[in-house]
């Protein structure tokens, strides 16, 4: 059998499960670290519940994903996850699901591993969204998830540092309300509202025009220029303000 004929026959099997994101859908992706609880609490000496070093690793990984060949207009990271918002016109790989998932997971794993100095892996899922409202809903959902996880983490690790076991700390918080958890921390001298915003609401990553000092060799004078750079935002807005903030990236 000629190679061309065999190639044509075998491609059918290779592509039999291919899926594509429809061009009229908005697209987000979420990447999660695999076994990162073990990585951050056992393998590497990161401070619990939050460590700036780990935050910066996640931010740098998000930046790497936003500059690896896709048209991504907004990145958001909290805990061990990264969410990405694609420009509506991005058609990289023809929006083929397996290509997007594997490439993004591979890029994130490589970037994080190189920065950390040891192997770490991510998985990736694509989230097709039907309209701008659902885009806002998605990122508002992830920000609220960050808030809930943050409060629980602060309570859990506060109890662990007091000597409670993993099971005891988990049982002490199970079914407890948000006011209860806030009071638990307050009674120990921790005002949850005063904690850094990035711990509670995550970090945004996006392109921004940054003023730079330059020099015009023709006129021999100093000039001010704008350079587009990736910026990490550790003070994200909340509620409806955050929804409007996210919606603005769909207009770029």
Beta strands, then each sheet from edge to edge (+ up, - down):
strand 1: 26-33
strand 2: 72-78
strand 3: 81-86
strand 4: 122-129
strand 5: 203-216
strand 6: 221-233
sheet 1: 4+ 1- 3+ 2- 5+ 6-
end
